[in-house]
Amino acid sequence: MSAIPQERRVVTAIPGPKSQELQARRLAAVAAGVGSTLPVFTARAGGGIIEDVDGNRLIDFGSGIAVTSVGASAEAVVRRASAQLQDFTHTCFMVTPYEGYVAVAEQLAELTPGDHAKKSALFNSGAEAVENAVKIARAYTKRQAVVVFDHGYHGRTNLTMALTSKNMPYKNGFGPFAPEVYRVPVAYGYRWLTGPENAGAEASAQAIDMINKQIGADNVAAIIIEPVLGEGGFIEPAKGFLPAISQFAKDNGIVFVADEIQSGFCRTGQWFACEDEGIVPDLITTAKGIAGGMPLAAVTGRAEIMDSAHAGGLGGTYGGNPVACAAALGAIETMKELDLNGRAKRIEEVMKARLATMAEKYDIIGDIRGRGAMIAIELVKDRDSKTPNPEAAGALAKACHAEGLLVLTCGTYGNVLRFLPPLVIGEDLLNEGLDIIEQAFTGV
């Protein structure tokens, strides 16, 4: 656990004077297209706390977007990465390989769902992993079409922008996009017109019908879905949806890809979110939580599918960097040692109970959802119309930030407040953060 005191402390306005000075420098030097949720500049971070350059300590309900699940300075991550830095920083695995890459691939084979033979390829970012999953699926099936879902998010490269559902800010003005990408409905229970109890069966039937009629199942290389949709609003597809889509893929020789970049590595109380309904994907993409904050990503899957790309067809100069691999082994060690799946389940228990109490008082909370430490509330103008209320989400986030609680928003309609605390956060900090959220509702 980090040496940073695990207590909130607000000593200046947020952002404080030193952060404001750095923000002025940033505006002069950094491209305007790179945004920030909250312009406080970090000096140290660890456990459930981010300490800024002004000495404020913020409770972290963001984890760098589900990255620092083991904390932002976890002992095993720092120890292993530091040791690797002393030995060598880079050789390029495609030039002269090293054990760390192999060890990470072995861990991924052990931890991901299914007992079939598996292999991995390592990359730098989630978008890169998804892009390579598409390459591999196309090489294996000799087909071209890729199917994705409403509200899905898969990255910011040209291909992954095409796969991503939301236009602003991810796609607007950046086209033309990669071809042969098709979008079908997802079982968004809260907004399904005939009710959440019908969403799984009806949405899967609609999606399968669209694939058959508009694309032809024989033309589809891959179906890609987040088992819990992240940027789209922490949407858990209604029960039955994922098994139906997975079975359809299996029946038609389509590679089923679980994008677990945000939901993986204990975040939902299981190693991977697709385990909840017993889904065994053909390929699984991971990043974010894999390496305790170091840039690393992976595609892991059935050995025969992974081996279908020709030698030299997969890779990248920095893919599976040795320092990042060392950090990943430290992060996985921490997850096992501290039972972070158990911690995530406890976070869910605490958060959902507190949020349910808030929902009894505040009608703008339309839905509470998510699993483990991947929890969200969808905000609406009123519960009958379910009209999205992005203004309330923005106002609540701003009020929380002012009190020293970092929270993030998301959702296709911008009306979802999402909570991604580090899995190592203390329960006192968790409850204090929830107190701040509850207080923020009184002003909205």
C-alpha positions in Angstrom: 0.0 0.0 0.0 1.1 3.5 -0.8 3.0 5.7 1.8 0.6 8.5 0.9 -1.7 9.2 3.9 -5.1 7.7 3.0 -7.1 10.7 3.9 -8.8 13.4 2.0 -7.4 16.9 2.4 -8.5 20.1 0.7 -6.2 23.0 1.5 -6.8 25.2 -1.6 -9.5 25.8 -4.1 -9.5 23.0 -6.6 -7.6 23.5 -8.9 -5.1 25.3 -6.6 -2.6 28.0 -7.6 0.2 25.6 -8.6 -2.1 23.6 -10.7 -3.4 26.8 -12.3 0.2 27.8 -13.2 0.8 24.3 -14.7 -2.5 24.6 -16.6 -1.3 27.8 -18.2 1.9 26.1 -19.3 -0.2 23.2 -20.6 -2.5 25.4 -22.7 0.6 26.9 -24.3 2.3 23.6 -25.1 -0.2 20.7 -25.3 -2.7 20.3 -28.2 -6.2 21.5 -27.3 -7.7 18.2 -28.5 -6.2 16.4 -25.4 -8.8 17.1 -22.7 -8.8 16.6 -18.9 -11.7 15.8 -16.6 -10.2 17.9 -13.8 -7.1 20.1 -14.3 -5.4 19.3 -11.0 -1.8 18.3 -11.6 -0.8 15.1 -9.8 2.3 14.9 -7.6 1.8 11.5 -6.0 -0.9 8.8 -6.0 -1.5 5.5 -4.3 -4.2 3.5 -2.6 -7.4 5.5 -2.9 -5.7 8.9 -3.0 -4.4 11.4 -5.6 -2.2 14.1 -4.1 -1.8 17.2 -6.3 1.0 19.8 -6.5 -0.8 22.1 -4.1 -1.0 19.5 -1.4 -4.7 18.6 -1.8 -5.5 14.9 -1.4 -8.4 13.8 -3.5 -10.3 10.5 -3.1 -9.9 8.6 -6.4 -13.1 7.2 -7.9 -11.6 7.0 -11.3 -8.4 4.9 -11.2 -7.1 6.6 -14.3 -10.2 5.1 -16.1 -10.0 1.6 -14.5 -6.2 1.3 -14.9 -4.8 1.6 -11.3 -6.9 -1.1 -9.8 -4.0 -2.2 -7.6 -3.3 1.4 -6.7 -1.1 3.9 -8.6 2.1 2.9 -6.8 1.5 -0.7 -5.8 4.6 -2.2 -4.1 4.9 -5.3 -6.3 4.5 -3.2 -9.5 7.1 -0.7 -8.4 9.5 -3.3 -7.2 9.4 -5.5 -10.3 9.3 -2.6 -12.8 12.2 -0.9 -11.0 14.3 -4.1 -11.1 13.6 -4.4 -14.8 14.6 -0.8 -15.4 18.0 -1.6 -13.9 18.5 -4.5 -16.3 17.3 -3.2 -19.6 14.5 -0.9 -20.8 14.0 -2.4 -24.3 15.3 -4.7 -26.9 12.2 -5.2 -29.0 10.7 -8.6 -28.5 10.7 -9.2 -32.3 14.5 -8.7 -32.3 15.8 -10.4 -29.2 13.0 -11.7 -26.9 12.9 -11.8 -23.1 11.2 -13.9 -20.4 8.8 -11.2 -19.1 6.8 -11.3 -22.3 6.5 -15.0 -22.2 5.6 -15.0 -18.4 2.8 -12.5 -19.1 1.4 -14.6 -21.9 1.5 -17.7 -19.6 -0.4 -15.7 -16.9 -3.0 -14.7 -19.4 -3.5 -18.3 -20.6 -4.1 -19.3 -17.0 -6.4 -16.5 -16.0 -8.7 -16.0 -19.0 -11.9 -18.1 -19.4 -11.7 -21.6 -20.9 -9.4 -24.5 -20.5 -8.4 -24.8 -24.2 -4.9 -24.1 -25.5 -4.3 -20.4 -25.6 -1.7 -18.0 -26.9 -1.2 -14.2 -26.6 0.3 -11.3 -28.4 1.2 -8.1 -26.5 0.7 -4.5 -27.5 0.7 -1.0 -26.0 -2.9 0.2 -25.8 -6.5 -1.1 -25.8 -7.2 0.2 -29.2 -4.1 -1.6 -30.6 -5.3 -4.8 -29.0 -8.8 -4.5 -30.6 -7.3 -3.6 -34.0 -5.1 -6.7 -33.8 -8.0 -8.9 -32.7 -9.7 -7.9 -36.0 -6.5 -8.6 -38.0 -6.3 -12.1 -36.4 -10.0 -12.9 -36.9 -9.8 -11.9 -40.5 -6.7 -14.0 -41.1 -8.4 -17.0 -39.4 -11.8 -16.8 -41.1 -10.7 -15.3 -44.5 -13.7 -13.0 -44.1 -13.9 -9.2 -43.8 -17.1 -8.0 -42.0 -16.9 -7.0 -38.3 -20.0 -6.6 -36.1 -20.2 -4.3 -33.1 -23.0 -2.9 -30.9 -24.8 0.3 -30.1 -23.2 2.2 -27.2 -19.9 0.3 -27.7 -16.5 1.9 -27.3 -13.3 0.3 -28.7 -10.7 3.1 -29.2 -9.5 6.1 -31.1 -7.4 4.7 -34.0 -9.1 4.8 -37.4 -10.4 1.2 -37.3 -11.5 1.4 -33.6 -13.2 4.8 -34.2 -15.3 2.9 -36.8 -16.1 0.3 -34.2 -17.0 2.9 -31.6 -20.6 4.0 -31.4 -20.4 7.5 -30.0 -19.7 10.4 -32.4 -18.7 13.2 -30.1 -15.9 13.5 -29.0 -14.4 10.3 -30.4 -15.2 10.4 -34.1 -16.5 13.9 -35.0 -14.6 15.3 -38.0 -12.0 12.4 -38.1 -13.5 10.3 -41.0 -13.6 8.6 -43.4 -13.5 5.4 -41.3 -12.5 1.9 -42.0 -15.1 -0.1 -44.1 -16.9 -3.4 -43.4 -18.0 -2.4 -39.9 -21.7 -3.1 -39.0 -23.5 -2.0 -35.8 -26.4 -3.9 -34.3 -28.6 -3.4 -31.1 -27.5 -4.3 -27.6 -29.7 -5.3 -24.7 -29.7 -2.0 -22.8 -32.3 -3.1 -20.2 -33.0 0.3 -18.7 -34.0 1.8 -22.0 -35.4 -1.3 -23.7 -38.9 -0.3 -24.9 -40.7 -3.5 -23.8 -38.9 -3.6 -20.4 -35.6 -5.1 -19.1 -37.1 -8.6 -18.7 -37.5 -8.8 -22.5 -34.3 -7.1 -23.5 -32.0 -10.1 -23.6 -34.1 -12.3 -25.9 -35.5 -9.5 -28.1 -32.2 -7.6 -28.6 -30.3 -10.8 -29.4 -33.0 -11.8 -31.9 -32.9 -8.4 -33.5 -29.1 -8.4 -33.7 -28.9 -11.9 -35.2 -31.7 -11.0 -37.7 -29.8 -7.9 -38.8 -26.5 -9.8 -39.2 -28.2 -12.5 -41.3 -30.2 -10.1 -43.5 -27.9 -7.2 -43.9 -24.4 -8.7 -43.9 -24.7 -12.5 -44.1 -23.3 -14.6 -41.3 -20.8 -16.2 -43.8 -19.2 -12.8 -44.4 -18.6 -12.0 -40.7 -15.1 -12.4 -39.4 -15.7 -11.2 -35.8 -18.3 -10.1 -33.4 -16.8 -7.7 -30.8 -18.5 -6.7 -27.6 -17.7 -5.3 -24.2 -19.3 -7.7 -21.6 -20.0 -4.6 -19.6 -20.1 -1.6 -22.0 -17.8 1.1 -20.6 -17.9 4.5 -22.2 -21.4 3.8 -23.4 -22.6 4.0 -19.8 -21.6 0.9 -17.8 -24.4 -1.0 -19.5 -24.7 -4.7 -18.5 -26.3 -6.4 -21.4 -29.5 -8.0 -20.1 -29.2 -11.7 -19.1 -29.3 -14.1 -22.0 -28.0 -11.6 -24.6 -24.3 -12.5 -24.5 -24.9 -16.3 -24.5 -27.2 -16.0 -27.5 -24.7 -13.8 -29.5 -21.8 -16.1 -28.5 -23.7 -19.2 -29.6 -24.7 -17.6 -32.9 -21.0 -16.8 -33.5 -20.0 -20.4 -32.7 -22.7 -21.8 -35.0 -21.5 -19.7 -37.9 -17.7 -19.9 -37.6 -17.5 -16.3 -36.4 -14.7 -15.3 -34.0 -16.3 -14.0 -30.8 -14.2 -11.3 -29.2 -14.8 -10.1 -25.6 -13.4 -6.6 -25.2 -12.4 -6.7 -21.5 -10.2 -3.6 -21.7 -12.2 -1.7 -19.0 -13.9 -4.6 -17.3 -11.1 -7.0 -16.9 -8.7 -7.9 -14.1 -11.0 -8.2 -11.1 -12.8 -4.9 -11.9 -16.3 -6.6 -11.8 -15.5 -9.0 -9.0 -14.4 -11.7 -11.4 -11.1 -11.9 -13.3 -13.1 -11.1 -16.4 -16.7 -9.9 -16.8 -17.7 -12.4 -19.4 -17.4 -15.2 -16.8 -20.7 -13.9 -15.2 -22.7 -15.9 -17.8 -20.1 -18.5 -18.5 -19.0 -17.0 -21.8 -15.8 -18.4 -23.2 -14.7 -16.0 -25.9 -12.5 -17.0 -28.8 -10.4 -13.9 -28.3 -10.2 -11.6 -25.4 -8.6 -8.1 -25.5 -7.1 -6.6 -22.3 -5.3 -3.5 -21.3 -6.0 -0.8 -18.6 -5.9 -2.8 -15.4 -3.3 -5.3 -16.7 -0.1 -3.5 -15.5 -0.8 -1.2 -12.7 -0.5 1.9 -14.8 2.2 0.9 -17.3 1.2 0.8 -21.0 0.5 -2.8 -21.9 -2.3 -4.6 -23.8 -2.9 -8.1 -25.0 -5.0 -10.3 -27.4 -5.4 -13.7 -25.9 -7.3 -16.5 -27.5 -7.6 -20.0 -28.9 -4.1 -21.1 -30.1 -5.3 -22.1 -33.5 -6.9 -18.7 -34.1 -3.9 -16.8 -32.7 -1.6 -18.7 -34.9 -3.4 -17.9 -38.1 -1.6 -14.7 -38.7 1.7 -15.2 -40.6 5.0 -14.7 -38.9 5.8 -11.0 -38.8 2.1 -10.1 -39.2 1.7 -9.1 -35.6 3.8 -6.9 -33.4 5.1 -3.4 -32.9 8.3 -1.8 -31.7 7.2 -1.3 -28.1 4.6 -4.1 -27.8 5.2 -6.1 -24.6 7.8 -3.7 -23.4 9.9 -5.4 -20.7 9.3 -2.8 -18.0 5.5 -3.0 -18.6 5.6 -6.8 -18.6 7.4 -6.7 -15.2 4.7 -4.3 -13.9 2.0 -6.6 -15.2 3.4 -9.5 -13.3 3.5 -7.3 -10.2 -0.1 -6.3 -10.7 -1.3 -9.9 -11.1 0.7 -10.9 -8.0 -1.1 -8.1 -6.1 -4.5 -9.1 -7.4 -4.0 -12.7 -6.3 -2.4 -11.9 -3.0 -5.0 -9.3 -1.9 -8.0 -11.2 -3.4 -9.0 -8.1 -5.4 -12.1 -10.0 -6.8 -13.3 -10.2 -3.2 -12.5 -6.5 -2.6 -14.4 -5.6 -5.8 -17.5 -7.5 -4.6 -17.3 -5.7 -1.2 -17.1 -2.3 -3.0 -20.2 -3.2 -4.9 -22.0 -4.2 -1.7 -21.2 -0.8 -0.1 -21.8 1.4 -3.1 -25.1 -0.2 -4.2 -26.6 0.0 -0.7 -25.6 3.7 -0.4 -26.7 4.6 -3.9 -30.1 2.8 -3.4 -30.7 5.0 -0.3 -29.9 8.1 -2.4 -32.3 6.9 -5.2 -35.1 6.9 -2.6 -34.5 10.6 -2.0 -33.6 11.8 -5.5 -35.8 11.1 -8.5 -33.1 12.1 -11.0 -31.4 8.7 -10.3 -33.0 6.6 -13.0 -30.9 3.5 -12.7 -28.1 2.0 -10.6 -26.1 -0.6 -12.3 -22.8 -2.3 -12.8 -20.8 -5.0 -11.0 -17.9 -5.0 -8.6 -16.0 -1.7 -8.6 -17.5 -0.8 -11.9 -20.7 1.0 -10.8 -22.8 3.8 -12.3 -25.9 5.8 -11.9 -27.9 7.0 -14.9 -29.4 10.5 -14.3 -32.7 11.5 -15.9 -35.1 14.5 -15.9 -37.8 12.2 -14.4 -38.2 8.5 -14.0 -41.3 8.2 -16.2 -39.9 9.8 -19.4 -36.3 8.6 -18.7 -35.1 11.7 -20.6 -31.3 11.9 -20.2 -30.0 14.5 -17.8 -26.4 15.3 -18.8 -26.6 18.7 -17.0 -27.1 16.9 -13.7 -24.2 14.6 -14.3 -21.9 17.5 -15.1 -23.1 19.5 -12.0 -22.7 16.5 -9.7 -19.2 15.8 -11.0 -18.2 19.5 -10.6 -19.6 19.5 -7.0 -17.7 16.3 -6.1 -14.4 17.7 -7.6 -14.7 20.9 -5.5 -14.9 18.7 -2.4 -11.9 16.6 -3.3 -13.6 13.6 -4.9 -12.5 12.6 -8.4 -15.5 11.1 -10.3 -16.0 10.6 -14.1 -19.0 10.8 -16.3 -19.8 8.6 -19.4 -22.7 7.4 -21.4 -23.9 7.9 -25.0 -26.1 10.7 -23.7 -23.5 12.0 -21.3 -25.8 11.4 -18.3 -24.0 8.7 -16.4 -21.9 9.2 -13.3 -19.4 6.3 -13.2 -17.4 5.0 -10.2 -14.1 3.1 -10.7 -12.3 3.3 -7.4 -9.0 1.4 -7.0 -9.8 -2.1 -5.7 -7.4 -1.4 -2.8 -9.3 1.7 -1.5 -10.0 1.7 2.2 -13.7 1.4 3.2 -13.5 4.6 5.2 -12.5 6.5 2.0 -15.1 4.7 0.0 -17.8 5.8 2.4 -16.4 9.3 2.6 -16.6 9.6 -1.2 -20.2 8.4 -1.1 -21.0 11.0 1.6 -19.6 13.7 -0.8 -21.8 12.3 -3.6 -24.9 12.4 -1.4 -24.1 15.9 -0.3 -23.7 16.9 -4.0 -27.2 15.8 -4.8 -28.6 18.4 -2.4 -27.3 21.2 -4.7 -28.6 19.8 -8.0 
